[in-house]
Amino acid sequence: MYPNDPPPYYDNNGYQPEYSNIYENQVPPNVYQPYPIPPPYVSPVPQYLPQVASHQTVAADQYANSKSWFSISRQKITCIIISILFTAAAVIIAAVLCWYFLTTQCEMRCGTSSSCVRASQWCDGTEDCPNGEDEAYCVRLYGPNFILQAYSPSKSAWLNMCYDDWQSMYGPKVCQAMGYKTSSYYNFFLEAVTSDLKAFASINTSVSFTKLYRSIRTRDYCPSGKVISLRCINCGLSTKSGTSSRIVGGTAARSGDWPWQVSLQIRQSHVCGGSIITPDWIVTAAHCVEGNYASASIWTVSAGSIDKSFGLMYSVERVIAHPNYNTETKDNDIALMKLKNSITFTATTIRPVCLPNTGMPWTSTQSCWISGWGYTKQGGTTSSVLMAAPIPLISSTTCNGPSVYNGAITSTMICAGFLAGGVDTCQGDSGGPLVTSTNSLWWLVGDTSWGSGCAQRNKPGVYGNVTVFLEWIYKQMQIPTSCRG
């Protein structure tokens, strides 16, 4: 994971020497070929030449002889009238366009598509987005305390769920609506209202709890002064302390330190890393599963062991890469694996990491940890034992600087590491976790995506920004397997 030699560019592709055994010494496509450094993102500028309509000229003497003074004057009057009419029409069209823009501006974007809807259309019971995203993401968990929020079309805002009218039976149903299985449901807790909020959401007990959006109502105050903290899954627990000092180059992990870490393998050979988020779902990188590696049948998931060869093995039912993943720039570099059989969690060695809630209070220097079985130096081999190291987040402004990645970092990416180099992810760590400890729980900040070399000066690691993908992740979890194409 942590090299010393100056290397050529690589993008943390899943290539390992073990591939030669997998394919009987035949080089699989898209594996050995390094990618060029992603160029700075620049919006494409259309190139065009103005088109001027051709016209016929008439000799001046012919024109003068064919027109009388009266006809010329009448022509001038006609031209003035036509100009006035055209001007009036242009003003009317401009007014209509302005009205249309102001009333249909993009207040809420429909998932990964370019379609937009007004805020008042979100969670109103009518599917206005192409894939129904506006009715699928009506509740969310907010901040490090998992505050349950519901979207209110009438308020055009996310409102904290008041404890009044809440019943314990609602917890599993709300989590199920988000995409979790009821079997993984943990519990709900109460949090005191800490600010002068003007509106809340609550469950309307006068209607049957069928469609979630039909059961939500708004209220101007919360009599109990308590809001719901909802835990859909008991995540983020580890034997690892989140306050360790810096370890240059990384050290071998201990059993139970990173219980969500899995090895993604092809024919018992490690290819990429991944993170357990539920008993059925693994987060990894889209570039790990592109091309010939998009087939679920070739993959197995090894969980529960710091030795990549001795974990419990699980078959993959479906591989879902982000639809807007860009193989050249590595934008939207995230993917999900749906397992055929649910993982059985243990007390210490197999556990899920927490997905980051909206509004997490992370800073540009947030202390994080990376882990994986990737190369321990550039051009080396994979590690048989899971390695880990602490690194800080780096702001996108710094990471996009001319001496670092010069504008290549988009909103779907997050940088972490040291500008001085020395500690980094490397080949074979792709798709693995970038995590941080907050409120005594571990959260999935990113998935290992790409970098220029390993641990080189001014070339920190780049990770998929998991917070940006929350809505997409929950949407995939909500879709029954039988409904997928």
JOTATA-V858824 format. One record per helix or strand of 2 or more residues. SS is the DSSP state (A for helix, B for strand). FROM is the first residue (numbers start at 1). TO is the last residue. If there is no record, write none. Layout:
BEGIN
ss->(SS SS)
from->(FROM FROM)
to->(TO TO)
END
This chain:
BEGIN
ss->(A A A B B A A B B B A A B B A B B B B B B A A A B B B B B B A B B B B A A)
from->(19 60 69 108 116 119 133 139 147 157 168 182 187 200 212 216 226 251 261 269 281 286 291 296 300 312 335 354 367 387 396 413 433 441 461 466 481)
to->(22 66 103 109 117 121 136 142 152 162 178 184 192 203 215 219 231 252 266 278 284 288 294 298 303 321 339 355 372 394 399 416 438 451 465 478 483)
END
